[in-house]
Amino acid sequence: MRQYNSLHDIRTDIANGQITCRQLVEHYLQNIKEKAELNAFLEVFEQEAITQADIVDHKIANGTAGKLAGMVIGIKDVLAYKGHSLQASSKILDGFKSLYNASAVERLIQEDAIIIGRQNCDEFAMGASNESSAFGNVLNADDTSRVPGGSSGGSAVAVQADLCLVSIGSDTGGSVRQPAAFCGVVGFKPTYSRISRYGLIAYASSFDQIGFIAKSVADAALLLEVVAGKDGMDSTASERDVPAYSELLSTDKKYKIGYIRDCFENEGLDAEVKEAILGVKEMLKDDGHQVEAVDFPYLDYIVPTYYILTTAEASSNLGRYDGVKYGFRSGNVTDLTSLYKKTRAEGFGHEVQRRIMLGTFVLSADYYDAYYTKAQKVRRLIKEKTDELLQEYDFLILPTAPTTAFKIGENIENPLAMYLADIFTVQASLAGVPAISIPAGRDANGLSIGLQLMTRSFEEPQLLAFSNYIMDKITVEA
């Protein structure tokens, strides 16, 4: 069976009688078995997916199928799926099964998506390389000595390696976009609040956002169309109407685009990444778009601000995992205090422990104003400057990541180097604006380079349409 790059192609072949949903699921299941060493999936719902495929085939034959019929999807191990294990790739949630569906997952099911399995990720979505999972590293399918990015590494590799058509993940500071860049696929984070977070395991609640990894912008647009919208289970979810994103993917407008000069002058930016993104910039200028350099003076403050705020929120959110109510419980305890201490020491991995301790420190009485309060003020400055630029420009473009996929173990002993892998993605997260990473070429080692675009809040239609246009242009020129 050929490799499919969009639901449109799958639906066309189904309509022509060339494939069935069951055959498609069996194809993906076979790929998962053959590429098990990539460690992208923690659990595969084999029989369940086949049964669902038969149901969808019947619906298609009867003309009653939903918008996502034929879409085989993997879900990151931070999204609740009723009756299935939910662990956030952590030992602390050993044995826990979800009692309900996340709102996003429920909406996928209602539109006849076929969920094929639960995907590996950095523990509690904390990481940029998928090396912090309690279940081992995920390997980049382009070069298995390299990381896939994180935290949605398993989700990105599953799409990259043709183990499913699309994945649904979470993006707190780039956790969908950065692995998409490392794996040569599309990674899309919508505006904060555009998608309900009900049923998403919390890392940093004012940043967390569900996002999508796909091979085409069209599939990301269709997924957003299905899962976005108000939700009575999440008071932070926007009540704005949801456009038909999948029908708004064409554009012939000439846009005003800003490229952030500070990013391209950053000493950590790889020369080949810089060359590829500047090449896209020149292509856009040649095609009649107005492209100008813009200054963003807060680049050096983005990563520290992000990590102060997210670790503080993590310290609060992860306090619920104590060995009392559910999940892992240490067997070597003598009293209630030792239960808490030993369960958390044995159940959480080193990176999660590091971030909880950092967060607890910045929230402590002696340091609250010096760190947390100040970081909130800087976040406001970052948001205001980003919004100011986006009032003047339709889009901001910059690299998704400063390098291509690095070697496994290369940064594991250097948390600062690992955190700086997020330097270009956290701006959109701090500002709450939508952002997307699309493939923009490969370096001399054949590793993928990602181009990132940002636009104004709730302007996903123009972001998706313009991204689709750029991908078509890059494909034609290649």
Secondary structure as a PSIPRED ss2 file (coil, helix, strand):
# PSIPRED VFORMAT (PSIPRED V4.0)

   1 M C   1.000  0.000  0.000
   2 R C   1.000  0.000  0.000
   3 Q C   1.000  0.000  0.000
   4 Y C   1.000  0.000  0.000
   5 N C   1.000  0.000  0.000
   6 S C   1.000  0.000  0.000
   7 L H   0.000  1.000  0.000
   8 H H   0.000  1.000  0.000
   9 D H   0.000  1.000  0.000
  10 I H   0.000  1.000  0.000
  11 R H   0.000  1.000  0.000
  12 T H   0.000  1.000  0.000
  13 D H   0.000  1.000  0.000
  14 I H   0.000  1.000  0.000
  15 A H   0.000  1.000  0.000
  16 N C   1.000  0.000  0.000
  17 G C   1.000  0.000  0.000
  18 Q C   1.000  0.000  0.000
  19 I C   1.000  0.000  0.000
  20 T C   1.000  0.000  0.000
  21 C H   0.000  1.000  0.000
  22 R H   0.000  1.000  0.000
  23 Q H   0.000  1.000  0.000
  24 L H   0.000  1.000  0.000
  25 V H   0.000  1.000  0.000
  26 E H   0.000  1.000  0.000
  27 H H   0.000  1.000  0.000
  28 Y H   0.000  1.000  0.000
  29 L H   0.000  1.000  0.000
  30 Q H   0.000  1.000  0.000
  31 N H   0.000  1.000  0.000
  32 I H   0.000  1.000  0.000
  33 K H   0.000  1.000  0.000
  34 E H   0.000  1.000  0.000
  35 K C   1.000  0.000  0.000
  36 A H   0.000  1.000  0.000
  37 E H   0.000  1.000  0.000
  38 L H   0.000  1.000  0.000
  39 N C   1.000  0.000  0.000
  40 A C   1.000  0.000  0.000
  41 F E   0.000  0.000  1.000
  42 L E   0.000  0.000  1.000
  43 E E   0.000  0.000  1.000
  44 V E   0.000  0.000  1.000
  45 F C   1.000  0.000  0.000
  46 E H   0.000  1.000  0.000
  47 Q H   0.000  1.000  0.000
  48 E H   0.000  1.000  0.000
  49 A H   0.000  1.000  0.000
  50 I H   0.000  1.000  0.000
  51 T H   0.000  1.000  0.000
  52 Q H   0.000  1.000  0.000
  53 A H   0.000  1.000  0.000
  54 D H   0.000  1.000  0.000
  55 I H   0.000  1.000  0.000
  56 V H   0.000  1.000  0.000
  57 D H   0.000  1.000  0.000
  58 H H   0.000  1.000  0.000
  59 K H   0.000  1.000  0.000
  60 I H   0.000  1.000  0.000
  61 A H   0.000  1.000  0.000
  62 N H   0.000  1.000  0.000
  63 G C   1.000  0.000  0.000
  64 T C   1.000  0.000  0.000
  65 A C   1.000  0.000  0.000
  66 G C   1.000  0.000  0.000
  67 K C   1.000  0.000  0.000
  68 L C   1.000  0.000  0.000
  69 A C   1.000  0.000  0.000
  70 G C   1.000  0.000  0.000
  71 M C   1.000  0.000  0.000
  72 V E   0.000  0.000  1.000
  73 I E   0.000  0.000  1.000
  74 G E   0.000  0.000  1.000
  75 I E   0.000  0.000  1.000
  76 K E   0.000  0.000  1.000
  77 D C   1.000  0.000  0.000
  78 V C   1.000  0.000  0.000
  79 L E   0.000  0.000  1.000
  80 A C   1.000  0.000  0.000
  81 Y C   1.000  0.000  0.000
  82 K C   1.000  0.000  0.000
  83 G C   1.000  0.000  0.000
  84 H C   1.000  0.000  0.000
  85 S E   0.000  0.000  1.000
  86 L C   1.000  0.000  0.000
  87 Q C   1.000  0.000  0.000
  88 A C   1.000  0.000  0.000
  89 S C   1.000  0.000  0.000
  90 S C   1.000  0.000  0.000
  91 K H   0.000  1.000  0.000
  92 I H   0.000  1.000  0.000
  93 L H   0.000  1.000  0.000
  94 D C   1.000  0.000  0.000
  95 G C   1.000  0.000  0.000
  96 F C   1.000  0.000  0.000
  97 K E   0.000  0.000  1.000
  98 S C   1.000  0.000  0.000
  99 L C   1.000  0.000  0.000
 100 Y C   1.000  0.000  0.000
 101 N C   1.000  0.000  0.000
 102 A C   1.000  0.000  0.000
 103 S H   0.000  1.000  0.000
 104 A H   0.000  1.000  0.000
 105 V H   0.000  1.000  0.000
 106 E H   0.000  1.000  0.000
 107 R H   0.000  1.000  0.000
 108 L H   0.000  1.000  0.000
 109 I H   0.000  1.000  0.000
 110 Q H   0.000  1.000  0.000
 111 E C   1.000  0.000  0.000
 112 D C   1.000  0.000  0.000
 113 A C   1.000  0.000  0.000
 114 I E   0.000  0.000  1.000
 115 I E   0.000  0.000  1.000
 116 I E   0.000  0.000  1.000
 117 G E   0.000  0.000  1.000
 118 R E   0.000  0.000  1.000
 119 Q E   0.000  0.000  1.000
 120 N C   1.000  0.000  0.000
 121 C C   1.000  0.000  0.000
 122 D C   1.000  0.000  0.000
 123 E H   0.000  1.000  0.000
 124 F H   0.000  1.000  0.000
 125 A H   0.000  1.000  0.000
 126 M C   1.000  0.000  0.000
 127 G C   1.000  0.000  0.000
 128 A C   1.000  0.000  0.000
 129 S C   1.000  0.000  0.000
 130 N C   1.000  0.000  0.000
 131 E C   1.000  0.000  0.000
 132 S C   1.000  0.000  0.000
 133 S C   1.000  0.000  0.000
 134 A C   1.000  0.000  0.000
 135 F C   1.000  0.000  0.000
 136 G C   1.000  0.000  0.000
 137 N C   1.000  0.000  0.000
 138 V C   1.000  0.000  0.000
 139 L C   1.000  0.000  0.000
 140 N C   1.000  0.000  0.000
 141 A C   1.000  0.000  0.000
 142 D C   1.000  0.000  0.000
 143 D C   1.000  0.000  0.000
 144 T C   1.000  0.000  0.000
 145 S C   1.000  0.000  0.000
 146 R E   0.000  0.000  1.000
 147 V C   1.000  0.000  0.000
 148 P C   1.000  0.000  0.000
 149 G C   1.000  0.000  0.000
 150 G C   1.000  0.000  0.000
 151 S C   1.000  0.000  0.000
 152 S C   1.000  0.000  0.000
 153 G H   0.000  1.000  0.000
 154 G H   0.000  1.000  0.000
 155 S H   0.000  1.000  0.000
 156 A H   0.000  1.000  0.000
 157 V H   0.000  1.000  0.000
 158 A H   0.000  1.000  0.000
 159 V H   0.000  1.000  0.000
 160 Q H   0.000  1.000  0.000
 161 A C   1.000  0.000  0.000
 162 D C   1.000  0.000  0.000
 163 L C   1.000  0.000  0.000
 164 C C   1.000  0.000  0.000
 165 L C   1.000  0.000  0.000
 166 V E   0.000  0.000  1.000
 167 S E   0.000  0.000  1.000
 168 I E   0.000  0.000  1.000
 169 G E   0.000  0.000  1.000
 170 S E   0.000  0.000  1.000
 171 D E   0.000  0.000  1.000
 172 T C   1.000  0.000  0.000
 173 G C   1.000  0.000  0.000
 174 G C   1.000  0.000  0.000
 175 S C   1.000  0.000  0.000
 176 V C   1.000  0.000  0.000
 177 R H   0.000  1.000  0.000
 178 Q H   0.000  1.000  0.000
 179 P H   0.000  1.000  0.000
 180 A H   0.000  1.000  0.000
 181 A H   0.000  1.000  0.000
 182 F H   0.000  1.000  0.000
 183 C H   0.000  1.000  0.000
 184 G C   1.000  0.000  0.000
 185 V C   1.000  0.000  0.000
 186 V E   0.000  0.000  1.000
 187 G E   0.000  0.000  1.000
 188 F E   0.000  0.000  1.000
 189 K E   0.000  0.000  1.000
 190 P C   1.000  0.000  0.000
 191 T C   1.000  0.000  0.000
 192 Y C   1.000  0.000  0.000
 193 S C   1.000  0.000  0.000
 194 R C   1.000  0.000  0.000
 195 I E   0.000  0.000  1.000
 196 S C   1.000  0.000  0.000
 197 R C   1.000  0.000  0.000
 198 Y C   1.000  0.000  0.000
 199 G C   1.000  0.000  0.000
 200 L E   0.000  0.000  1.000
 201 I C   1.000  0.000  0.000
 202 A C   1.000  0.000  0.000
 203 Y C   1.000  0.000  0.000
 204 A C   1.000  0.000  0.000
 205 S C   1.000  0.000  0.000
 206 S C   1.000  0.000  0.000
 207 F C   1.000  0.000  0.000
 208 D C   1.000  0.000  0.000
 209 Q E   0.000  0.000  1.000
 210 I E   0.000  0.000  1.000
 211 G E   0.000  0.000  1.000
 212 F E   0.000  0.000  1.000
 213 I E   0.000  0.000  1.000
 214 A E   0.000  0.000  1.000
 215 K C   1.000  0.000  0.000
 216 S C   1.000  0.000  0.000
 217 V H   0.000  1.000  0.000
 218 A H   0.000  1.000  0.000
 219 D H   0.000  1.000  0.000
 220 A H   0.000  1.000  0.000
 221 A H   0.000  1.000  0.000
 222 L H   0.000  1.000  0.000
 223 L H   0.000  1.000  0.000
 224 L H   0.000  1.000  0.000
 225 E H   0.000  1.000  0.000
 226 V H   0.000  1.000  0.000
 227 V H   0.000  1.000  0.000
 228 A E   0.000  0.000  1.000
 229 G C   1.000  0.000  0.000
 230 K C   1.000  0.000  0.000
 231 D C   1.000  0.000  0.000
 232 G C   1.000  0.000  0.000
 233 M C   1.000  0.000  0.000
 234 D C   1.000  0.000  0.000
 235 S C   1.000  0.000  0.000
 236 T C   1.000  0.000  0.000
 237 A C   1.000  0.000  0.000
 238 S C   1.000  0.000  0.000
 239 E C   1.000  0.000  0.000
 240 R C   1.000  0.000  0.000
 241 D C   1.000  0.000  0.000
 242 V C   1.000  0.000  0.000
 243 P C   1.000  0.000  0.000
 244 A C   1.000  0.000  0.000
 245 Y H   0.000  1.000  0.000
 246 S H   0.000  1.000  0.000
 247 E H   0.000  1.000  0.000
 248 L C   1.000  0.000  0.000
 249 L C   1.000  0.000  0.000
 250 S C   1.000  0.000  0.000
 251 T C   1.000  0.000  0.000
 252 D C   1.000  0.000  0.000
 253 K C   1.000  0.000  0.000
 254 K C   1.000  0.000  0.000
 255 Y C   1.000  0.000  0.000
 256 K E   0.000  0.000  1.000
 257 I E   0.000  0.000  1.000
 258 G E   0.000  0.000  1.000
 259 Y E   0.000  0.000  1.000
 260 I E   0.000  0.000  1.000
 261 R H   0.000  1.000  0.000
 262 D H   0.000  1.000  0.000
 263 C H   0.000  1.000  0.000
 264 F H   0.000  1.000  0.000
 265 E C   1.000  0.000  0.000
 266 N C   1.000  0.000  0.000
 267 E C   1.000  0.000  0.000
 268 G C   1.000  0.000  0.000
 269 L C   1.000  0.000  0.000
 270 D C   1.000  0.000  0.000
 271 A H   0.000  1.000  0.000
 272 E H   0.000  1.000  0.000
 273 V H   0.000  1.000  0.000
 274 K H   0.000  1.000  0.000
 275 E H   0.000  1.000  0.000
 276 A H   0.000  1.000  0.000
 277 I H   0.000  1.000  0.000
 278 L H   0.000  1.000  0.000
 279 G H   0.000  1.000  0.000
 280 V H   0.000  1.000  0.000
 281 K H   0.000  1.000  0.000
 282 E H   0.000  1.000  0.000
 283 M H   0.000  1.000  0.000
 284 L H   0.000  1.000  0.000
 285 K H   0.000  1.000  0.000
 286 D H   0.000  1.000  0.000
 287 D C   1.000  0.000  0.000
 288 G C   1.000  0.000  0.000
 289 H C   1.000  0.000  0.000
 290 Q E   0.000  0.000  1.000
 291 V E   0.000  0.000  1.000
 292 E E   0.000  0.000  1.000
 293 A E   0.000  0.000  1.000
 294 V E   0.000  0.000  1.000
 295 D C   1.000  0.000  0.000
 296 F C   1.000  0.000  0.000
 297 P C   1.000  0.000  0.000
 298 Y C   1.000  0.000  0.000
 299 L H   0.000  1.000  0.000
 300 D H   0.000  1.000  0.000
 301 Y H   0.000  1.000  0.000
 302 I H   0.000  1.000  0.000
 303 V H   0.000  1.000  0.000
 304 P H   0.000  1.000  0.000
 305 T H   0.000  1.000  0.000
 306 Y H   0.000  1.000  0.000
 307 Y H   0.000  1.000  0.000
 308 I H   0.000  1.000  0.000
 309 L H   0.000  1.000  0.000
 310 T H   0.000  1.000  0.000
 311 T H   0.000  1.000  0.000
 312 A H   0.000  1.000  0.000
 313 E H   0.000  1.000  0.000
 314 A H   0.000  1.000  0.000
 315 S H   0.000  1.000  0.000
 316 S H   0.000  1.000  0.000
 317 N H   0.000  1.000  0.000
 318 L H   0.000  1.000  0.000
 319 G H   0.000  1.000  0.000
 320 R H   0.000  1.000  0.000
 321 Y C   1.000  0.000  0.000
 322 D C   1.000  0.000  0.000
 323 G C   1.000  0.000  0.000
 324 V C   1.000  0.000  0.000
 325 K C   1.000  0.000  0.000
 326 Y C   1.000  0.000  0.000
 327 G C   1.000  0.000  0.000
 328 F C   1.000  0.000  0.000
 329 R C   1.000  0.000  0.000
 330 S C   1.000  0.000  0.000
 331 G C   1.000  0.000  0.000
 332 N C   1.000  0.000  0.000
 333 V C   1.000  0.000  0.000
 334 T C   1.000  0.000  0.000
 335 D C   1.000  0.000  0.000
 336 L H   0.000  1.000  0.000
 337 T H   0.000  1.000  0.000
 338 S H   0.000  1.000  0.000
 339 L H   0.000  1.000  0.000
 340 Y H   0.000  1.000  0.000
 341 K H   0.000  1.000  0.000
 342 K H   0.000  1.000  0.000
 343 T H   0.000  1.000  0.000
 344 R H   0.000  1.000  0.000
 345 A H   0.000  1.000  0.000
 346 E H   0.000  1.000  0.000
 347 G H   0.000  1.000  0.000
 348 F C   1.000  0.000  0.000
 349 G C   1.000  0.000  0.000
 350 H H   0.000  1.000  0.000
 351 E H   0.000  1.000  0.000
 352 V H   0.000  1.000  0.000
 353 Q H   0.000  1.000  0.000
 354 R H   0.000  1.000  0.000
 355 R H   0.000  1.000  0.000
 356 I H   0.000  1.000  0.000
 357 M H   0.000  1.000  0.000
 358 L H   0.000  1.000  0.000
 359 G H   0.000  1.000  0.000
 360 T H   0.000  1.000  0.000
 361 F H   0.000  1.000  0.000
 362 V H   0.000  1.000  0.000
 363 L H   0.000  1.000  0.000
 364 S C   1.000  0.000  0.000
 365 A C   1.000  0.000  0.000
 366 D C   1.000  0.000  0.000
 367 Y C   1.000  0.000  0.000
 368 Y H   0.000  1.000  0.000
 369 D H   0.000  1.000  0.000
 370 A H   0.000  1.000  0.000
 371 Y H   0.000  1.000  0.000
 372 Y H   0.000  1.000  0.000
 373 T H   0.000  1.000  0.000
 374 K H   0.000  1.000  0.000
 375 A H   0.000  1.000  0.000
 376 Q H   0.000  1.000  0.000
 377 K H   0.000  1.000  0.000
 378 V H   0.000  1.000  0.000
 379 R H   0.000  1.000  0.000
 380 R H   0.000  1.000  0.000
 381 L H   0.000  1.000  0.000
 382 I H   0.000  1.000  0.000
 383 K H   0.000  1.000  0.000
 384 E H   0.000  1.000  0.000
 385 K H   0.000  1.000  0.000
 386 T H   0.000  1.000  0.000
 387 D H   0.000  1.000  0.000
 388 E H   0.000  1.000  0.000
 389 L H   0.000  1.000  0.000
 390 L H   0.000  1.000  0.000
 391 Q H   0.000  1.000  0.000
 392 E H   0.000  1.000  0.000
 393 Y C   1.000  0.000  0.000
 394 D C   1.000  0.000  0.000
 395 F E   0.000  0.000  1.000
 396 L E   0.000  0.000  1.000
 397 I E   0.000  0.000  1.000
 398 L E   0.000  0.000  1.000
 399 P E   0.000  0.000  1.000
 400 T C   1.000  0.000  0.000
 401 A C   1.000  0.000  0.000
 402 P C   1.000  0.000  0.000
 403 T C   1.000  0.000  0.000
 404 T C   1.000  0.000  0.000
 405 A C   1.000  0.000  0.000
 406 F C   1.000  0.000  0.000
 407 K E   0.000  0.000  1.000
 408 I C   1.000  0.000  0.000
 409 G C   1.000  0.000  0.000
 410 E C   1.000  0.000  0.000
 411 N C   1.000  0.000  0.000
 412 I C   1.000  0.000  0.000
 413 E C   1.000  0.000  0.000
 414 N C   1.000  0.000  0.000
 415 P H   0.000  1.000  0.000
 416 L H   0.000  1.000  0.000
 417 A H   0.000  1.000  0.000
 418 M H   0.000  1.000  0.000
 419 Y H   0.000  1.000  0.000
 420 L H   0.000  1.000  0.000
 421 A H   0.000  1.000  0.000
 422 D H   0.000  1.000  0.000
 423 I C   1.000  0.000  0.000
 424 F C   1.000  0.000  0.000
 425 T C   1.000  0.000  0.000
 426 V H   0.000  1.000  0.000
 427 Q H   0.000  1.000  0.000
 428 A H   0.000  1.000  0.000
 429 S H   0.000  1.000  0.000
 430 L H   0.000  1.000  0.000
 431 A H   0.000  1.000  0.000
 432 G C   1.000  0.000  0.000
 433 V C   1.000  0.000  0.000
 434 P C   1.000  0.000  0.000
 435 A E   0.000  0.000  1.000
 436 I E   0.000  0.000  1.000
 437 S E   0.000  0.000  1.000
 438 I E   0.000  0.000  1.000
 439 P E   0.000  0.000  1.000
 440 A E   0.000  0.000  1.000
 441 G E   0.000  0.000  1.000
 442 R E   0.000  0.000  1.000
 443 D C   1.000  0.000  0.000
 444 A C   1.000  0.000  0.000
 445 N C   1.000  0.000  0.000
 446 G C   1.000  0.000  0.000
 447 L C   1.000  0.000  0.000
 448 S E   0.000  0.000  1.000
 449 I E   0.000  0.000  1.000
 450 G E   0.000  0.000  1.000
 451 L E   0.000  0.000  1.000
 452 Q E   0.000  0.000  1.000
 453 L E   0.000  0.000  1.000
 454 M E   0.000  0.000  1.000
 455 T C   1.000  0.000  0.000
 456 R C   1.000  0.000  0.000
 457 S C   1.000  0.000  0.000
 458 F C   1.000  0.000  0.000
 459 E C   1.000  0.000  0.000
 460 E H   0.000  1.000  0.000
 461 P H   0.000  1.000  0.000
 462 Q H   0.000  1.000  0.000
 463 L H   0.000  1.000  0.000
 464 L H   0.000  1.000  0.000
 465 A H   0.000  1.000  0.000
 466 F H   0.000  1.000  0.000
 467 S H   0.000  1.000  0.000
 468 N H   0.000  1.000  0.000
 469 Y H   0.000  1.000  0.000
 470 I H   0.000  1.000  0.000
 471 M H   0.000  1.000  0.000
 472 D H   0.000  1.000  0.000
 473 K H   0.000  1.000  0.000
 474 I H   0.000  1.000  0.000
 475 T H   0.000  1.000  0.000
 476 V H   0.000  1.000  0.000
 477 E H   0.000  1.000  0.000
 478 A C   1.000  0.000  0.000
